[in-house]
Amino acid sequence: MPAIEAYGITNVGRKRKHNEDAYALDVTDEGLFIVADGMGGHAAGEVASKITVDTVGEFIAATRQKEEATWPFKYNHELHFNSNRLAVAIEKANERVMAAVAAQPWLKGMGTTVVAGLLNGKILSLAHVGDSRAYLYRDGQLSRLTDDHSWVHEQVAAGILTEEEAKSHPLKNVVTRALGGGPSVSPDLQELTFESGDVFLFCSDGLTTMLSDEEIRDAVAAQEDPQTLCNELVEIANEKGGVDNITVVVARVTNRPTGESTVTA
């Protein structure tokens, strides 16, 4: 695995009473990064996001030594093994969220988004459901890697709304795909090659509703340390109103020898 410096942070923001976001990162055993943004009343969102983060992390850990040839789950041969691991992990998380709702009716209506990345060799496998995002910063440019599964994004893609109109639309928080929404879920999957110096950023919409992509790019460009960058992004989001929970995970690929990865959380 390449050397990675990583940090994650979650913050309740300035308007919410509960933090329904969750995250996890692991650069010791795998380059795994997860952000989940829960939804549902009576703090049920935090149940869904925690179930999801825990399940994905546990499944990735349990399949670390699995051989592709003995994989007992559905397998897409057009994708890397890690991408298949992520896809099944998210399906398992959805099953657990649905089972929790069935066992505890007061949880009805809860759900969560998820964005997860898994680094191996020179490939990042990326999976997401909902409007939590992943970005890549490379050579001074910030690229949005994920498309929001949201009502307003669909309207923008169809040319009905502009990006500016979408930011203030009353339905801007309505997601069209989430864990907990049905017996199965279909994450978007993609694979990207990466190189030394790349910065990957995973976040909930509590960041992206407060900061534009340009503002995120400027912050990443100005700060190399992942911990300081995460703290600064959360601080800026709160300064701008902090209307939602804010979660940020930053992973920087370094040119240090393999085995010198660091993680703080």
C-alpha positions as CSV (number, residue, x, y, z in Angstrom):
1,M,0.0,0.0,0.0
2,P,1.3,3.5,-0.7
3,A,2.3,5.8,2.1
4,I,-0.7,7.9,3.2
5,E,-1.2,10.7,5.7
6,A,-4.8,10.9,6.7
7,Y,-7.1,12.6,9.2
8,G,-10.9,12.7,9.9
9,I,-13.2,14.9,11.9
10,T,-16.9,15.3,12.5
11,N,-18.6,18.3,14.0
12,V,-22.3,18.8,15.0
13,G,-22.3,22.3,13.3
14,R,-24.1,25.3,14.7
15,K,-27.8,24.5,14.1
16,R,-28.3,20.8,14.9
17,K,-28.6,19.3,18.4
18,H,-27.4,15.8,17.3
19,N,-24.6,14.7,15.1
20,E,-26.0,12.1,12.7
21,D,-22.7,11.8,10.6
22,A,-20.1,9.1,11.1
23,Y,-16.8,8.3,9.6
24,A,-13.9,5.9,9.7
25,L,-10.4,5.6,8.3
26,D,-7.7,3.0,8.3
27,V,-4.3,3.4,6.7
28,T,-2.6,0.8,8.9
29,D,-4.1,-2.4,7.3
30,E,-5.9,-0.9,4.3
31,G,-6.3,2.5,2.7
32,L,-10.0,2.7,3.8
33,F,-12.0,5.9,4.1
34,I,-15.7,6.1,4.9
35,V,-18.1,9.0,5.5
36,A,-21.9,8.4,6.2
37,D,-24.5,11.1,6.7
38,G,-27.6,9.7,8.6
39,M,-31.1,10.9,8.3
40,G,-34.3,10.2,10.3
41,G,-36.0,11.7,13.3
42,H,-35.3,11.0,17.0
43,A,-31.5,10.6,16.4
44,A,-32.2,7.6,14.3
45,G,-29.9,8.9,11.6
46,E,-26.9,8.4,13.8
47,V,-27.9,4.8,14.2
48,A,-28.0,4.3,10.5
49,S,-24.7,6.0,9.8
50,K,-22.9,4.1,12.6
51,I,-24.3,0.8,11.4
52,T,-23.1,1.6,7.9
53,V,-19.6,2.7,8.9
54,D,-19.1,-0.2,11.3
55,T,-20.4,-2.8,8.7
56,V,-18.3,-1.5,5.9
57,G,-15.2,-1.5,8.0
58,E,-15.9,-5.0,9.4
59,F,-16.5,-6.5,6.0
60,I,-13.4,-5.0,4.5
61,A,-11.4,-6.3,7.4
62,A,-13.0,-9.8,7.1
63,T,-12.2,-10.0,3.4
64,R,-8.7,-8.8,3.5
65,Q,-7.2,-12.2,2.8
66,K,-9.9,-13.5,0.5
67,E,-9.0,-14.8,-2.9
68,E,-11.0,-13.6,-5.9
69,A,-11.5,-17.3,-6.9
70,T,-13.2,-18.2,-3.6
71,W,-15.4,-15.0,-3.4
72,P,-18.9,-16.2,-2.3
73,F,-20.7,-13.0,-3.3
74,K,-21.9,-11.5,-6.6
75,Y,-18.8,-10.4,-8.6
76,N,-18.3,-7.9,-11.3
77,H,-15.3,-9.1,-13.4
78,E,-15.0,-5.7,-15.0
79,L,-13.9,-4.2,-11.7
80,H,-11.0,-4.6,-9.3
81,F,-11.4,-7.0,-6.3
82,N,-11.4,-4.0,-4.0
83,S,-14.4,-2.4,-5.8
84,N,-16.3,-5.7,-5.4
85,R,-15.5,-5.7,-1.7
86,L,-16.8,-2.2,-1.3
87,A,-20.0,-2.9,-3.3
88,V,-20.8,-6.0,-1.2
89,A,-19.9,-4.1,2.0
90,I,-22.4,-1.4,1.2
91,E,-25.1,-4.0,0.4
92,K,-24.4,-5.7,3.8
93,A,-24.7,-2.3,5.5
94,N,-28.0,-1.7,3.8
95,E,-29.2,-5.1,5.0
96,R,-28.3,-4.3,8.6
97,V,-30.0,-0.9,8.5
98,M,-33.2,-2.5,7.1
99,A,-33.0,-5.2,9.8
100,A,-32.6,-2.6,12.5
101,V,-35.7,-0.9,11.3
102,A,-37.6,-4.2,11.2
103,A,-36.5,-5.0,14.8
104,Q,-37.2,-1.6,16.2
105,P,-40.2,0.2,14.6
106,W,-39.3,3.5,16.2
107,L,-36.3,3.6,13.7
108,K,-38.7,3.6,10.7
109,G,-37.7,6.2,8.2
110,M,-34.0,6.3,9.1
111,G,-31.4,6.0,6.4
112,T,-27.9,7.2,5.5
113,T,-25.7,8.2,2.6
114,V,-22.2,6.7,2.3
115,V,-19.1,7.5,0.4
116,A,-16.1,5.1,0.7
117,G,-12.7,4.7,-0.8
118,L,-10.3,1.8,-0.8
119,L,-6.7,2.3,-1.9
120,N,-4.6,-0.6,-3.2
121,G,-1.4,-0.4,-5.2
122,K,-2.1,2.5,-7.6
123,I,-5.9,2.2,-7.7
124,L,-8.6,3.9,-5.7
125,S,-11.8,2.0,-5.6
126,L,-14.7,4.5,-4.9
127,A,-18.3,3.7,-4.0
128,H,-21.1,6.1,-3.0
129,V,-24.8,6.3,-2.4
130,G,-26.5,9.6,-1.7
131,D,-25.0,13.1,-1.7
132,S,-21.9,12.7,0.4
133,R,-19.0,13.4,-1.9
134,A,-15.4,12.5,-2.8
135,Y,-12.9,14.9,-4.4
136,L,-9.4,14.7,-5.9
137,Y,-7.0,17.5,-5.6
138,R,-4.1,17.2,-8.1
139,D,-1.7,19.7,-9.6
140,G,-3.7,22.7,-8.4
141,Q,-7.1,21.4,-9.6
142,L,-10.0,20.1,-7.6
143,S,-12.2,17.4,-9.3
144,R,-15.5,16.2,-7.9
145,L,-15.4,12.4,-8.2
146,T,-19.0,11.7,-7.3
147,D,-22.4,12.8,-8.6
148,D,-25.0,13.5,-5.9
149,H,-27.9,11.2,-5.8
150,S,-30.2,14.1,-5.1
151,W,-33.4,15.6,-6.5
152,V,-31.6,18.9,-7.3
153,H,-28.7,17.3,-9.0
154,E,-31.1,15.5,-11.3
155,Q,-32.7,18.8,-12.1
156,V,-29.4,20.4,-12.8
157,A,-28.3,17.4,-15.0
158,A,-31.6,17.8,-16.9
159,G,-31.0,21.5,-17.5
160,I,-34.0,22.5,-15.4
161,L,-32.1,24.2,-12.6
162,T,-28.7,25.9,-12.6
163,E,-26.0,25.1,-10.0
164,E,-26.7,28.4,-8.3
165,E,-30.5,27.7,-8.1
166,A,-29.8,24.3,-6.8
167,K,-27.8,25.7,-3.8
168,S,-30.8,27.6,-2.4
169,H,-33.6,25.3,-3.6
170,P,-36.0,24.2,-0.8
171,L,-35.6,20.5,-1.9
172,K,-31.8,20.6,-1.9
173,N,-31.5,18.1,0.9
174,V,-33.7,15.5,-0.7
175,V,-31.7,12.4,-1.7
176,T,-32.9,10.0,-4.3
177,R,-30.8,7.0,-3.2
178,A,-29.8,6.0,0.3
179,L,-29.1,3.0,2.5
180,G,-32.3,2.1,4.4
181,G,-34.6,3.0,1.5
182,G,-35.3,-0.6,0.3
183,P,-34.1,-4.2,0.5
184,S,-31.2,-3.6,-1.9
185,V,-29.1,-0.6,-2.8
186,S,-27.0,0.1,-5.8
187,P,-23.8,2.1,-5.1
188,D,-22.1,3.9,-7.9
189,L,-18.6,2.4,-8.4
190,Q,-15.5,3.7,-10.1
191,E,-11.8,3.2,-10.2
192,L,-9.0,5.8,-10.5
193,T,-5.3,5.6,-10.7
194,F,-3.5,7.9,-8.3
195,E,0.0,9.3,-7.8
196,S,2.2,10.8,-5.1
197,G,0.9,14.2,-4.1
198,D,-2.7,13.4,-4.7
199,V,-5.2,14.5,-2.0
200,F,-8.5,12.7,-1.6
201,L,-11.3,14.4,0.3
202,F,-14.4,12.6,1.5
203,C,-17.2,14.7,3.1
204,S,-20.9,15.0,4.1
205,D,-23.0,17.7,2.6
206,G,-22.7,19.7,5.7
207,L,-19.4,20.9,4.1
208,T,-20.5,21.2,0.5
209,T,-23.7,23.2,1.3
210,M,-21.5,25.8,3.1
211,L,-18.4,25.9,0.8
212,S,-18.2,26.0,-2.9
213,D,-15.8,23.7,-4.8
214,E,-13.6,26.7,-5.4
215,E,-13.4,27.4,-1.7
216,I,-12.6,23.8,-0.9
217,R,-9.9,23.9,-3.6
218,D,-8.3,27.0,-2.1
219,A,-8.2,25.5,1.3
220,V,-6.6,22.3,0.1
221,A,-4.1,24.3,-1.9
222,A,-3.1,26.3,1.1
223,Q,-2.6,23.5,3.6
224,E,-0.6,20.3,3.2
225,D,-1.3,18.8,6.7
226,P,-4.5,16.7,6.6
227,Q,-5.4,17.4,10.3
228,T,-5.0,21.2,9.9
229,L,-6.9,21.1,6.7
230,C,-9.8,19.2,8.2
231,N,-10.0,21.5,11.1
232,E,-9.9,24.6,8.8
233,L,-12.7,23.3,6.5
234,V,-15.0,22.6,9.5
235,E,-14.2,26.0,10.9
236,I,-15.0,27.8,7.7
237,A,-18.3,25.8,7.3
238,N,-19.3,26.9,10.8
239,E,-18.3,30.4,10.2
240,K,-20.7,30.4,7.2
241,G,-23.6,29.2,9.3
242,G,-22.9,25.5,10.0
243,V,-26.5,24.5,9.2
244,D,-25.8,20.8,9.2
245,N,-23.4,18.3,10.7
246,I,-19.9,18.5,9.0
247,T,-17.7,15.6,8.4
248,V,-14.4,15.6,6.5
249,V,-11.8,12.9,5.9
250,V,-8.6,13.9,4.0
251,A,-6.0,11.4,2.7
252,R,-2.8,12.6,1.1
253,V,-0.6,10.2,-0.9
254,T,3.0,10.8,-0.1
255,N,6.3,9.8,-1.6
256,R,7.6,8.4,1.6
257,P,8.6,4.7,1.7
258,T,5.7,2.2,1.9
259,G,5.0,1.3,5.6
260,E,5.3,4.9,6.9
261,S,1.6,5.8,6.7
262,T,0.2,7.9,9.5
263,V,-3.4,8.3,10.6
264,T,-5.0,10.5,13.2
265,A,-8.6,10.8,14.1
